[in-house]
Structures are given as structure tokens and as C-alpha cells.
Amino acid sequence: MPGIPTYDIEENLRRIDMQRSLKFIVVEGIDDVSIYENLVSSSNDAQTDFEVIHSGGKPRIKRFLIENPSVSNCMFILDKDFDVLDYDCDKLVFLERYSIENFYFCEDVLKAVVAMSIKVRLDTALDVIDMSEFSTYSTPILLKLFYAIYYYQKVESERLFALGVATESWSDTFICKDDNWQLCPEKVTSLITRLYPEGYNEEVAIDYYRSQYNSSGNVISDFPGKMLKVALQRYLKNSVIKLNPKFGSKFSNTDVTCTLLMSNLHRSRVLRGNLQPVFNFLNS
């Protein structure tokens, strides 16, 4: 029995031209494909056939659009993140948050997940998971780190590249305390020190951020969402076990929790509004 066909990046992009009767939603990374397949299918009423494919990132998307200026059977969904795509095209939809994972923090998503998991009404779920404690504690720590990694990604990494020096990876760094949901100031400081072994000027980084970055006004929306998944999972678990210790099993690990959150992304009114051009494209 033949398996499900798989395609690499170049094959994916060629299919857009070869299968013009099919509509394509193009995302950046391969890990985003299943998320958007579920999200778009759950959010959109159109009966139009479509396929979600990955592109490999913004540089490859830009080259594809330059080479195919009249393409009409595709839309591209791009993370806000730190990588800028300097190309103007009505086929591009930019997320209003750093990445799709940042929409896990939407109230509509959180209350649906909690209500379903512990069998409470939607209108009482947010009483169980009051996110104000998470936000109040995390915001100053995240801002400190955000200034540092934004400056590193936009300025310092360019300097190191020009010198032929390898850059440090930071996106997979574990920044929670070892035994609870809280972000760890010591681990944040350690990461900043690792990125800037010759010294870090926070004032310069803050000035650069303020002059260059288009902030949403909420650092939890702007900060790399993948680095916050463990903190969110632990916070949800900590919140529900206050009602009943047995409820903690519903949020037993990060993968299980993120699957629950991902499957409820379609409930986010903010995200649906952000992706409305995609839905309009499918309905056209």
C-alpha cells in the first residue's frame, strides 16, 4: 500500500504552479503544517480544497514571489519574529504575535482548554486560570531578555558574522526554574552572559529596541513563544490542582498541554481576525 506522499521545499513550491486548481496555504516551517491544517479546517466554513505546505522561511518565500509575480492560488502565513521580509505583496499575511505558539496565551484558547479538561463552564474557566499572576511576574524578566536577544539577533550576530565568528543559539534555552512555572532570573542572566561574553550594554540594547522594534505592547505576545511553553504548561497544571490534585494529570507534560492548546487555536478571535485574509482567499 503506497504511503502518504512527502515533498521537500522545492517540490512544494513547484506544486503551486503545477496544481493551479488547488489552493495552497504556505507556512514557514514544517512543524507549523499540522497546526495550520487543524486551525484553518476548524475556523473556515469554505468547502474549497486546500493544502498547507512549508516553504523553509522568508528568504525562500521572497525569491518564489519575485520569480512568480502573477501566482494566484496561494497565500503565505509568516511569523512576526525577528526576520524581516522586505517585500510588499498582497499574498503575505504576517502574524501579529511572534509565532503561532504565542496565541496559546489567548483567553479564548485557555478557557476552552481548561473548561474541557476539568469539566467546568466556559464562563468560569478563567477564574481557575487567572493569568494576571503569570503576566505580572514574567513581564519584567521577559523584557530584560527580549532586549538582549533582539539586539543580539539584529546587531551582534551581524558583527560576529563579519568577523567569521560563529553565533550562539538561544531559542532552545530552558529559562524556567527547575521546580515550578516561574521564569528563572539567574538562567536569564546566564543566557545573556553567554551571548555577550565580552560584556553587554543594556542601555544600548534598550535604545535599539525602542527605535527599531514595533512592539505590540505585550511582551508575552512579542517574545519567542516556544521558550514559554514549559512555563505555561506548569502554570496551567499549578492552577487546576488547586481545585483538585487529580486535575494535574490533564496537563502532565508540555507536549500533551501544547496539543490541547493547538487543537483549540481556532477559538481565538484575535487569531481568526489576523488570518481573515487567508479565509477570504479560500472563500473566493
Summary of the structure (lengths in Angstrom):
residues: 284
radius of gyration: 20.5
end to end distance: 36.1
largest distance: 61.5
contacts: 812
relative contact order: 0.15
helix: 58%
strand: 7%
